[in-house]
Amino acid sequence: MSVLIKINWGNKLQLVQAEPGEILSNILRANGPFDLPCGGKSVCRRCRVRAKGGLSALTDIELESFSHSEIKSGTRLACLTRAEGDVEIFVEDKAALAIMDQGASFDFSADPLFSEYGVTADIGTTTVCMRLYGLSGLVGGLSVKNPQTAFGADVMSRIEHYLNGNGEDLANAIRTALSDMSAGLAAKAGIDAKQISAAVLTGNTTMLYLLTGSSPKSLSRAPFNADRLFGEFTDAKALFPGLDENASVYLPRCMSAFVGADITMALLASGLCDGAETGLLVDIGTNAEIALWHREKLFVCSAAAGPAFEGSGLSSGVYGIDGAVDHVWLENGAARYSTINNKTPVGICGSGIADALAVILDAEIIDETGAFNDDGLFRIADTVSVNQKDVRKLQLSKSAVRAGMETLLRTADIGWGDIKVIFIAGGFGSFLNLNSAARIGLLPSEALPRARVIGNAALAGASMLLQNRAQIEKSRRIAELSRTVQLDRNPVFSELYVDWMMFEP
């Protein structure tokens, strides 16, 4: 006798029949696109769904992986859960970039900035993510490559382009992208973009400067003091054409020249500054922005990690596109891998790179200095490999992030044992295998039990603010609490940067 399975694919409901005892991942893959990065080996723990009904008991792996609130909400690993009776499954809409089940708090009453529809966007150095909201909640979302990457992969190269007379081109590139994204989301939702009456746009300080056409000259040279920290409403007509003619855009408050509104929003979403517990938040991107909350003091810094962990500048590196190798492991001495949406491999993205480094360290293909012990190449697939130059670039990125975290801890005169929670945010962090991160020295292994991946927390915080205007004042207070620790010419950071160049767990 078959059982009834209700599958909620975002806004679409599908009813199917299955045999009793069938694994949820098999049911989902047979009826729609569903990622199973490690092939169902329960290694990656990325096949999370919410489910209720006649389910098999929670496994030890799930009990170790989920928080109490996640277990209470019905979070399960599809590759380990069986349908013993009728079941309803809720599958995350990957396009919507929703992270509510990854730790961000959305417990607030609605008091939106918009009348019918509003949008939020996180303007990252590499990727732009957007969500469309209505009065009943999330409508849809998408992400695109930041078109400003044509002017350089990092913020300093774009600042240089602006100062060389290309400011208008930089501004037009991102403004056009925002308009195109909102128009696409509106069309998909069956509405007119002019029904969108408010937007919250977050990003690092440089991204907001370039969006608004503000000269980033103050960000280009010591002492690197931003002359504009935002936290303001502005007219949508210039920045965001295509919306309601009376639409307003809110640009959240930045903290300093290189710790932007994205971290203000991430802290808002994480709730880190709401309690007394000492905690760390790290957003690993082209700029690694780090925040430490300790005894009601907020220390922040920005480390120039570069784009290597986002796949840029590596021999086989790609962004998180279909066919990107997103996880790597060894099986019977051979490299095995998964790709995004199970497509033919076209390159390797950040999460796959971290795994690959961990694998070649474990297999002693490279030593702790990063030097290859053989021909200087680790082949993952026919067209995907990691070479010596790639390893060196990754060493620089890894060392910058770890040294930045360690510098904040020393500033507060505490150790890793004092940290009660570590929030890992950002696109790369969303899919990072924490064990791989520890193996390469990006995170200390002792801290892994306290680490929580919260995805694009900057976008989550912006979404909270869009839906409740009281969050504006709360986010402003968070930004004003911050004390930026400068890493340039910082002897502690310089010492730690050299120390953590080694691949030591």
C-alpha positions in Angstrom: 0.0 0.0 0.0 1.5 3.3 -1.1 1.7 6.5 1.0 0.8 10.1 0.0 3.6 12.6 -0.2 2.9 16.3 -0.4 5.9 18.3 -1.7 6.0 22.0 -1.3 8.4 23.3 -3.9 8.4 27.0 -2.8 5.1 28.2 -4.1 4.2 25.0 -5.9 2.4 22.0 -4.3 2.9 18.5 -5.8 1.1 15.3 -4.7 2.9 12.0 -5.4 2.7 8.4 -4.2 5.6 6.5 -2.7 6.3 3.1 -1.2 6.4 2.9 2.6 9.9 3.2 3.8 11.2 5.2 0.8 14.0 7.7 1.5 12.8 11.3 1.1 15.8 12.2 -1.1 14.8 9.5 -3.6 11.3 10.8 -3.7 12.4 14.4 -4.2 14.9 13.6 -6.9 12.3 11.5 -8.8 9.9 14.4 -8.9 11.9 17.6 -9.3 15.3 19.3 -9.1 16.8 18.4 -5.7 20.4 18.8 -4.7 22.2 15.8 -3.1 25.8 17.0 -3.2 27.5 14.0 -1.6 25.3 11.5 -3.4 23.4 10.6 -0.3 26.4 9.6 1.8 25.3 11.9 4.7 28.6 13.7 4.4 27.7 17.2 3.3 24.5 17.6 5.3 23.1 20.0 2.8 19.9 18.1 1.8 17.9 19.8 4.6 14.1 19.9 4.3 11.3 20.5 6.7 8.9 17.6 7.0 6.0 16.4 9.1 3.9 13.2 9.2 4.8 9.6 9.2 8.6 9.9 9.4 11.3 7.6 10.6 13.0 8.5 13.9 15.8 11.2 14.0 19.2 9.7 13.4 22.3 10.4 15.5 23.7 12.5 12.6 20.6 14.7 12.6 20.6 15.1 16.3 24.3 16.3 16.1 23.6 18.6 13.2 20.5 20.5 14.2 19.7 22.9 17.0 16.7 22.4 19.2 14.7 25.0 17.3 15.5 23.3 14.0 14.4 19.9 15.3 11.2 21.5 16.7 10.4 23.0 13.3 10.8 19.6 11.6 14.2 20.0 9.9 15.4 16.7 8.5 18.2 15.4 6.3 16.4 14.0 3.2 19.0 11.3 2.6 18.5 9.8 6.1 14.7 10.1 6.5 12.1 7.6 5.4 8.4 8.1 4.7 6.8 5.5 6.9 3.3 7.0 6.3 1.7 10.1 4.7 4.3 13.0 4.7 4.3 16.7 3.8 7.7 18.0 2.8 8.8 21.7 2.5 11.7 22.2 0.1 13.7 25.4 0.3 13.4 27.5 -2.8 17.1 27.9 -3.6 16.4 30.9 -5.9 14.8 32.7 -2.9 18.0 32.4 -0.9 15.9 32.0 2.3 18.0 31.3 5.4 15.3 31.4 8.1 16.0 27.7 8.9 19.8 28.4 9.2 19.7 30.5 12.3 18.5 34.0 11.5 15.8 35.3 13.8 12.6 36.6 12.2 10.5 36.9 15.4 9.0 40.3 15.1 5.7 42.0 14.3 5.1 43.3 10.8 5.4 47.0 10.3 6.7 47.2 6.7 8.3 50.1 4.9 6.2 49.2 1.8 2.5 49.4 1.0 2.1 46.4 -1.3 5.6 45.1 -2.3 9.2 45.8 -1.3 12.6 44.5 -2.2 15.9 43.9 -0.4 19.3 43.5 -1.9 22.8 42.6 -0.7 25.3 44.1 -3.0 28.3 42.0 -2.6 31.7 42.5 -4.2 31.2 39.4 -6.3 27.4 38.6 -6.1 24.2 40.6 -5.9 21.3 38.9 -4.1 17.7 40.2 -4.1 14.4 39.2 -2.5 10.9 40.4 -3.3 8.4 40.6 -0.4 4.6 41.2 -0.2 2.4 41.8 2.8 2.1 38.0 3.3 5.9 37.4 3.2 8.6 36.3 0.8 7.5 36.2 -2.8 10.8 35.2 -4.6 14.5 35.9 -4.9 17.5 35.6 -7.2 21.2 36.3 -7.4 23.5 37.5 -10.2 27.1 38.2 -10.6 27.9 41.8 -9.7 28.5 43.5 -13.1 31.1 45.7 -11.5 33.5 42.7 -11.5 34.3 43.9 -15.1 36.2 46.7 -13.4 38.1 44.5 -11.0 37.5 41.6 -8.6 38.2 43.6 -5.4 37.1 46.9 -3.9 40.5 48.6 -4.2 40.6 48.0 -8.0 37.1 49.5 -8.3 38.0 52.5 -6.2 40.9 53.0 -8.5 38.6 52.9 -11.6 36.3 55.4 -10.0 39.2 57.8 -9.2 40.4 57.4 -12.8 37.0 58.8 -14.1 34.9 55.7 -14.4 32.5 56.4 -11.5 29.5 56.9 -13.7 30.1 53.5 -15.4 30.4 51.8 -12.1 27.2 53.3 -10.7 25.2 52.6 -13.9 26.4 49.0 -13.9 25.0 48.2 -10.5 21.9 50.4 -10.8 20.9 48.6 -14.1 21.5 45.2 -12.4 19.2 46.2 -9.5 16.5 47.4 -11.9 16.7 44.3 -14.1 16.6 42.0 -11.0 13.5 43.7 -9.6 11.8 43.7 -13.0 12.5 40.0 -13.3 11.2 39.1 -9.8 8.1 41.2 -10.4 7.4 39.5 -13.8 7.8 36.1 -12.2 5.3 37.1 -9.5 2.9 38.5 -12.0 3.0 42.1 -10.8 4.3 45.4 -12.1 7.6 46.6 -10.8 6.0 49.9 -10.1 4.0 48.2 -7.3 7.3 48.0 -5.4 7.3 51.0 -3.1 10.3 50.5 -0.9 13.8 48.9 -1.0 16.5 48.2 1.5 19.9 48.0 -0.1 22.9 46.7 1.9 26.5 46.0 1.1 30.0 46.9 2.2 30.9 50.5 2.4 32.6 50.7 -1.0 29.6 49.1 -2.7 27.3 51.7 -1.3 29.7 54.5 -2.3 29.8 53.2 -5.9 26.0 52.7 -6.0 25.3 56.3 -4.9 28.1 57.8 -7.0 29.9 59.1 -3.9 33.7 59.6 -4.3 35.6 56.9 -2.5 38.7 59.0 -2.3 38.6 58.8 1.5 38.6 55.0 1.3 41.6 54.9 -1.0 44.4 56.1 1.3 45.4 56.2 5.0 43.9 56.7 7.5 41.0 55.2 5.6 38.2 57.1 7.2 34.8 57.0 5.5 33.3 60.4 5.0 29.8 58.8 4.5 28.4 56.0 6.7 24.8 56.1 5.3 22.0 55.0 7.6 19.6 57.1 5.5 16.7 57.1 3.1 17.1 58.3 -0.4 15.0 58.7 -3.5 14.7 55.6 -5.7 14.5 57.5 -9.0 18.3 57.8 -9.4 19.5 54.7 -7.7 16.8 52.2 -8.6 14.7 53.2 -11.6 11.6 51.2 -12.5 10.0 51.2 -9.1 7.0 53.2 -7.9 7.8 56.8 -8.6 7.4 57.7 -5.0 9.4 54.7 -3.8 12.0 55.2 -1.1 15.3 53.4 -0.6 17.0 52.8 2.7 20.7 52.4 2.9 21.6 50.9 6.3 24.4 52.3 8.5 28.0 51.2 7.9 30.5 50.9 10.7 33.7 52.2 9.1 35.5 52.4 5.8 35.8 48.6 5.3 33.2 47.2 7.7 30.0 48.0 6.0 26.2 47.9 6.3 26.3 44.2 5.3 27.8 43.4 8.7 25.4 45.7 10.5 22.6 43.7 8.9 24.2 40.3 9.5 24.5 41.2 13.2 20.9 42.3 13.3 19.8 39.0 11.8 22.0 36.8 14.0 20.9 38.5 17.2 24.5 38.3 18.4 24.4 41.7 20.1 21.1 40.9 21.9 22.5 38.8 24.6 25.4 38.6 27.1 27.2 35.6 25.5 30.5 36.2 23.9 30.3 35.4 20.2 31.9 35.8 16.8 30.5 36.5 13.4 32.5 36.1 10.2 31.4 36.8 6.7 33.9 35.2 4.4 33.9 36.8 1.0 36.3 38.9 -1.1 36.5 41.0 2.0 36.3 39.0 5.2 34.4 41.1 7.7 34.6 39.9 11.3 32.7 41.0 14.4 33.4 40.0 18.0 30.7 40.7 20.8 32.2 40.5 24.3 30.9 42.1 27.5 28.6 44.4 25.5 31.5 45.7 23.4 31.6 45.1 19.7 35.0 44.8 18.0 35.0 44.6 14.2 37.6 44.3 11.4 37.9 43.7 7.7 40.6 41.4 6.2 41.4 41.6 2.5 40.9 37.9 1.8 40.7 38.3 -2.0 38.3 36.4 -4.2 40.0 33.0 -4.2 37.4 31.4 -1.9 34.8 32.6 -4.3 36.5 30.7 -7.1 38.0 33.8 -8.8 41.5 33.9 -10.0 42.1 30.1 -9.7 43.1 27.8 -12.6 39.7 26.0 -12.5 37.8 28.5 -10.3 34.2 29.5 -11.0 31.4 31.1 -9.0 28.6 29.0 -7.6 27.1 28.1 -11.0 25.5 24.9 -12.4 28.3 22.4 -12.8 30.6 23.9 -10.3 32.3 21.3 -8.1 30.9 22.1 -4.7 32.2 19.2 -2.6 35.3 16.9 -2.8 36.2 13.8 -0.9 38.4 10.7 -1.2 37.0 7.3 -1.7 39.2 4.2 -2.1 42.1 6.6 -2.8 40.4 8.4 -5.6 38.9 11.9 -5.7 35.1 12.0 -5.8 33.1 15.1 -6.2 29.6 16.5 -6.5 28.5 19.5 -8.6 25.8 22.1 -8.3 22.6 20.7 -9.7 24.5 17.5 -10.7 25.6 19.1 -13.9 28.8 18.2 -15.9 31.8 19.8 -14.0 32.8 23.1 -15.4 35.1 24.3 -12.6 35.3 24.5 -8.8 33.7 27.0 -6.4 34.6 28.0 -2.9 33.2 25.2 -0.9 34.7 22.7 -3.3 38.1 24.4 -3.0 38.1 24.1 0.8 37.2 20.4 0.5 39.9 19.9 -2.1 42.6 21.5 0.1 41.5 19.3 3.1 41.7 16.2 0.9 45.1 16.8 -0.5 46.4 17.6 3.0 45.0 14.4 4.3 46.4 12.4 1.4 49.8 14.1 1.9 49.8 15.4 -1.7 50.8 18.8 -0.2 52.6 19.3 3.1 51.8 21.9 5.8 53.7 24.6 3.9 51.4 24.1 0.9 54.1 22.6 -1.3 53.2 19.7 -3.6 55.0 16.5 -3.1 54.7 15.3 -6.6 54.0 16.9 -10.0 52.2 19.9 -8.6 48.7 19.1 -9.7 45.6 17.5 -8.1 43.1 16.5 -10.7 39.5 16.3 -9.6 37.8 15.9 -12.9 38.9 15.9 -16.5 38.7 19.7 -16.7 39.0 20.6 -13.0 42.2 20.6 -11.0 44.1 22.5 -8.3 47.7 23.5 -8.9 50.5 25.0 -6.9 49.6 28.6 -7.8 46.1 28.0 -6.6 47.3 26.6 -3.3 49.4 29.7 -2.7 46.5 32.1 -3.4 44.3 30.1 -1.1 47.0 30.3 1.6 46.9 34.0 1.5 43.1 34.1 1.7 42.9 31.6 4.5 45.6 33.3 6.5 44.0 36.7 6.2 40.7 35.4 7.6 42.1 33.4 10.5 44.6 36.2 11.5 41.7 38.7 11.4 39.7 36.5 13.9 42.7 35.9 16.1 43.5 39.7 16.2 40.0 40.5 17.5 40.4 37.9 20.2 43.7 39.3 21.3 42.2 42.8 21.2 39.6 41.7 23.7 42.1 39.6 25.6 40.2 36.4 25.3 40.7 32.9 23.7 38.7 30.5 21.7 37.4 28.8 24.8 35.6 32.1 25.7 33.6 32.0 22.4 30.1 30.6 23.0 28.9 30.8 19.4 30.5 31.4 15.9 28.2 32.5 13.2 29.5 31.7 9.7 27.8 34.0 7.2 28.0 34.8 3.5 27.6 32.9 0.2 30.8 30.9 0.6 30.1 30.2 4.3 26.6 28.9 3.4 28.1 25.8 1.8 31.4 25.4 3.6 32.1 22.0 5.1 33.2 23.1 8.6 35.4 20.0 9.0 37.3 21.0 5.9 37.6 24.6 7.3 39.2 23.2 10.4 41.5 20.9 8.5 43.0 23.8 6.5 43.2 26.1 9.6 40.5 28.5 8.6 38.7 27.7 11.9 40.0 26.1 15.0 38.7 22.5 15.4 37.9 23.1 19.1 35.3 25.7 18.0 33.4 23.6 15.5 30.7 22.4 17.9 29.8 26.1 18.5 29.8 27.1 14.8 26.5 27.8 13.1 26.1 28.5 9.4 23.5 31.2 8.8 23.8 31.9 5.1 23.3 35.3 3.7 22.7 37.0 7.0 23.2 40.5 5.4 20.2 39.9 3.2 18.3 38.4 6.1 18.9 41.5 8.2 17.9 43.8 5.4 14.7 41.7 5.0 13.9 42.1 8.7 14.3 45.9 8.4 12.1 46.1 5.3 9.3 44.2 7.1 9.6 46.2 10.4 10.7 49.8 10.5 11.6 49.5 14.2 14.7 47.6 13.1 16.2 50.8 11.6 16.9 52.2 15.0 18.1 48.9 16.3 20.6 48.5 13.4 21.8 52.0 13.9 22.6 51.3 17.6 24.5 48.2 16.6 26.7 50.2 14.1 27.3 52.9 16.6 28.5 50.4 19.2 31.2 49.1 17.0 34.9 49.7 17.4 36.9 49.0 14.3 40.3 47.4 14.7 42.5 48.4 11.9 44.6 45.6 10.4 46.8 47.5 8.1 50.2 48.2 9.8 48.9 46.2 12.8 51.9 44.3 14.3 49.7 41.7 15.9 47.8 41.0 12.6 51.1 40.9 10.7 52.6 38.3 13.0 49.5 36.2 13.0 49.2 36.5 9.2 52.6 34.9 8.8 51.9 32.2 11.4 48.6 31.1 9.8 50.1 30.8 6.4 50.8 27.2 7.3 48.1 24.6 6.8 47.8 23.4 10.4 44.5 22.5 12.0 
